[in-house]
Structures are given as C-alpha cells and as structure tokens.
Amino acid sequence: MIDAAVLAGGSGLRMGGELPKQFLCLAGRPVIVRSVDAFLQSGLVDRLYVAVSADYVSYTKSLFDEYLPDVAVTVVPGGKNRNDTLLRVLRQIQKDGMTKDDIILTHDAVRPFINTRIIRENIEAVRQYGACDTVVPAVDTILYSSDGQFMENVPPRRCVFHGQTPQSFRTQKLLSFYESMREEDAERYTDACSVYLENGEKVFLVEGSRDNIKLTYPEDLKKAEMILKSRGETK
C-alpha cells in the first residue's frame, strides 16, 4: 500500500486568522482540501489519512464531505506535537493493515501545491533507498550561529538545502522507530527525517519545487494567490 499522511495538527497562530491556516480558503477551496486532492489526483496513493487537532475532527470531516464527497479520507485526532500526531496516524494505518512493503508519504497540510512529479519521485526513492526528503537548493547564503547573536560559520551553499514535504518512508520501519522514541526526543525532533537519521538511516534527497510553499505567515497567502493566478485559477 502507498499511504499519504497529511498532517494538519497545528494551530496556525502565526497566520493571525480565526481558523487555523489549513482551513483557510484559496480561490474558494480550503487549503487542506487542496493538499489532499493533490494526492488523489496523482493516482499514486491507495489510502488517504489526515491528522487534525481533536477540536477540528468533525469540521474536517464536513469539509471532505462537501468538497471530496466520493473519496475515503480517514481523519485522525492529532497529538500534542508533530511526532505524536504522526505516531497516531501510523497506529491507525497499522490497525487498517500494514505490511513490510508499505510506503508512507508524510506531508504538511499547508503545502497545497504539491505535484504529481514530486509524489512519484518520493515513492520511487523509498523503493530504492528506503527513505527520502523533498528539498530545494538554498539560494541565499546560510549562516550558522549557535547562540543567535554571532556568526560562527557559513556552510558552502552547494551543500545546503531547504526542506519541504513530503518526507517518505517504509511505513513499518518508521513505526518501529517512533514506538521506541523517548518522550523527550519526540519534543526535540522537528520532523520524521531527524528520527531516521538518529537511528543511523540514510535519507535520499528528492528535488522539490519553488511552488511547493508552506503557508505560515499572511504574506504567504499572497504568494499562493499568485501561483493560482499563474495557473489560471481565481475566485
């Protein structure tokens, strides 16, 4: 099975709206619906899972009933952090049926412009290498400072990338790593690839897209609207 796990457990406070950012509308469709529909339209995914804050489970289900009425989407209540949320999705997948050959693509719900090429290359990379992250090369000079006050070094730009999603893995192995994780590690690791690296695994890099933006701040909505306009999609 190829499963997509769309993670939408965040509060979206930095966007400043009444609703979390994953529920805001772009050209008449909620961001979370666009993200899920991108996986659906690829034709490459067998099952769709969405994790949201427990307070928004019913609301999320109602959105899918309205915008994707004929699609089976399993909505999972999220946890106290990203890693706890992903673990809950993995356990739901295990309950629904999991084999050693299964692949999971984990994706930010607030990246609504994921495309079929990236999805396909994630799946191919996991089949060949076991795990992958979606990235784009850094175009700005990256500075390193451990204290946030003084520059310590400048990594070579050719060696530095911006991480996106999906991050994709063999589902069973990812679950085993998460079930053995300590609670303090779940708070410390920022994403699933960090967990893989900590367990001595290699993570292949898949080329992302400059359009695969993460909606975090109000100005990101303007970027999203420009992307939609360039594609001929408006309100």
C-alpha positions as a printed Julia matrix, in Angstrom:
235×3 Matrix{Float64}:
   0.0    0.0     0.0
   1.0    3.59   -0.65
  -0.42   5.85    2.04
  -0.47   9.64    2.25
  -0.5   11.18    5.72
  -1.44  14.86    5.57
  -0.54  16.46    8.89
  -2.67  19.4     9.98
  -2.46  19.44   13.76
  -1.05  22.95   14.13
  -2.94  25.93   15.47
  -1.77  28.29   12.72
  -1.47  31.21   15.13
   1.2   32.97   13.07
  -1.33  33.45   10.27
  -3.48  35.53   12.6
  -6.91  34.32   11.47
  -9.85  32.9    13.4
  -9.37  29.48   11.8
  -6.1   27.52   11.66
  -4.32  28.2     8.37
  -5.04  24.73    6.97
  -8.74  25.62    6.83
  -8.38  28.98    5.07
  -9.72  29.18    1.54
  -7.69  29.73   -1.61
  -9.79  30.52   -4.67
 -12.83  29.02   -2.98
 -11.28  25.77   -1.7
  -9.8   25.12    1.76
  -6.04  24.65    1.87
  -6.35  21.22    3.47
  -8.71  20.05    0.72
  -6.26  21.21   -1.95
  -3.41  19.31   -0.31
  -5.38  16.07   -0.03
  -6.79  16.42   -3.53
  -3.27  16.73   -4.96
  -2.51  13.21   -3.74
  -5.85  12.0    -5.03
  -5.28  13.5    -8.48
  -1.85  11.87   -8.73
  -3.48   8.45   -8.88
  -0.46   7.06   -6.98
  -1.87   6.76   -3.46
  -4.03   3.94   -2.13
  -5.16   5.43    1.19
  -5.5    8.98    2.49
  -5.06   9.93    6.14
  -5.46  13.4     7.62
  -4.45  14.3    11.18
  -6.0   17.37   12.78
  -6.47  18.75   16.27
  -9.19  16.83   18.11
 -11.25  20.03   18.22
 -11.43  20.09   14.43
 -12.1   16.44   13.58
 -15.83  16.94   12.91
 -15.22  20.15   11.0
 -12.57  18.48    8.84
 -14.87  15.58    8.03
 -17.56  18.03    6.98
 -15.13  19.73    4.6
 -14.29  16.47    2.88
 -17.97  15.57    2.69
 -18.55  18.87    0.92
 -15.52  19.12   -1.38
 -14.48  15.48   -1.9
 -17.73  13.59   -1.24
 -16.78  10.36   -3.01
 -13.32   9.99   -1.5
 -12.46   7.85    1.53
 -10.37  10.03    3.84
  -9.54   8.78    7.34
  -9.4   11.68    9.79
  -7.21  11.01   12.85
  -7.15  13.16   16.02
  -3.7   14.69   16.37
  -1.39  14.56   19.37
   0.49  17.05   21.5
   3.25  17.59   18.91
   4.09  16.67   15.33
   5.77  13.4    16.21
   2.95  12.29   18.48
   0.49  13.14   15.71
   2.4   11.09   13.15
   2.6    8.17   15.58
  -1.18   8.24   15.89
  -1.51   8.08   12.12
   0.96   5.19   11.93
  -1.02   3.25   14.53
  -4.22   3.86   12.58
  -2.54   2.54    9.45
  -1.35  -0.49   11.41
  -4.94  -1.08   12.51
  -6.16  -0.78    8.92
  -3.48  -3.17    7.65
   0.29  -2.77    7.26
   2.96  -4.87    5.52
   6.73  -4.58    5.25
   6.43  -3.28    1.69
   4.09  -0.39    2.5
   5.2    3.21    1.92
   4.01   6.35    3.7
   4.3    9.89    2.36
   4.04  12.44    5.18
   3.03  15.91    4.05
   2.27  19.32    5.55
  -1.39  20.19    5.03
  -0.33  23.81    4.48
   1.68  22.94    1.35
  -1.24  22.85   -1.12
   0.89  22.95   -4.28
   2.49  19.52   -4.06
   2.58  17.99   -7.54
   2.42  14.52   -9.1
   6.07  14.51  -10.15
   7.24  15.02   -6.56
   4.84  12.35   -5.28
   6.04   9.86   -7.89
   9.73  10.54   -7.21
   9.17  10.16   -3.45
   7.67   6.73   -3.98
  10.47   5.7    -6.35
  13.11   6.94   -3.9
  11.67   4.97   -0.99
  11.56   1.82   -3.11
  15.23   2.26   -3.97
  16.71   3.87   -0.84
  14.2    3.3     1.97
  13.58   6.95    2.9
  13.61  10.4     1.31
  13.05  14.08    1.95
  11.84  16.67   -0.55
  14.2   19.64   -0.81
  15.17  22.65   -2.9
  18.68  24.12   -3.05
  19.28  27.17   -0.87
  19.55  30.32   -2.98
  20.62  32.59   -0.11
  23.78  32.32    1.9
  23.07  30.33    5.07
  24.74  31.47    8.31
  25.23  29.27   11.36
  25.05  30.66   14.89
  24.55  28.51   17.97
  23.56  31.46   20.16
  21.61  33.52   17.64
  23.9   36.51   18.15
  27.24  35.84   16.48
  28.04  34.17   13.19
  30.16  31.03   13.59
  30.44  29.67   10.06
  28.98  29.8     6.57
  28.26  26.35    5.09
  29.0   26.01    1.35
  25.8   26.86   -0.49
  26.06  23.77   -2.69
  25.73  21.66    0.48
  22.69  23.44    1.93
  19.02  22.78    1.1
  15.62  23.92    2.26
  13.47  21.04    3.46
   9.93  20.68    2.16
   7.49  17.78    2.27
   6.61  15.02    1.51
   9.03  13.06    3.64
   8.55   9.41    2.77
   9.48   6.08    4.33
   8.86   2.38    4.65
   5.84   2.52    6.93
   6.68  -0.42    9.16
  10.22   0.75    9.86
   9.06   4.29   10.6
   6.52   2.94   13.08
   9.2    0.88   14.82
  11.39   3.98   15.22
   8.5    6.03   16.58
   7.38   3.39   19.05
  10.9    3.21   20.51
  11.23   7.0    20.78
  11.52   8.6    24.19
   9.11  11.4    25.08
  11.89  13.99   25.29
  13.04  13.0    21.8
   9.53  13.46   20.43
   9.69  17.05   21.63
  13.2   17.6    20.27
  12.99  16.17   16.77
  11.46  18.59   14.3
  10.48  16.04   11.67
  10.48  12.36   10.74
  13.75  12.57    8.82
  15.51  13.62   12.04
  14.22  10.42   13.62
  15.54   8.35   10.72
  18.98   9.97   10.86
  19.15   9.46   14.63
  18.64   5.75   14.0
  21.58   5.61   11.6
  19.5    5.51    8.41
  20.29   7.36    5.19
  17.72   9.73    3.68
  17.76  10.37   -0.07
  17.04  13.86   -1.4
  14.22  14.37   -3.92
  14.05  17.65   -5.82
  11.1   19.74   -4.7
   9.54  22.81   -6.28
   9.67  26.55   -5.59
   5.86  26.48   -5.8
   5.66  23.9    -3.0
   5.49  26.68   -0.43
   4.41  26.36    3.19
   1.68  28.78    4.24
   2.87  30.2     7.56
   2.51  33.98    7.5
  -0.15  36.28    5.93
   2.22  37.22    3.08
   2.38  33.54    2.1
  -1.29  33.72    1.13
  -0.39  36.42   -1.41
   2.27  34.12   -2.87
  -0.29  31.33   -3.06
  -2.76  33.56   -4.85
  -0.06  34.48   -7.39
   0.63  30.8    -8.02
  -3.06  30.13   -8.57
  -3.35  33.14  -10.88
  -0.41  31.86  -12.94
  -2.32  28.59  -13.32
  -5.46  30.36  -14.39
  -7.35  29.62  -11.19
  -9.09  32.52   -9.49
 -12.06  33.03   -7.17
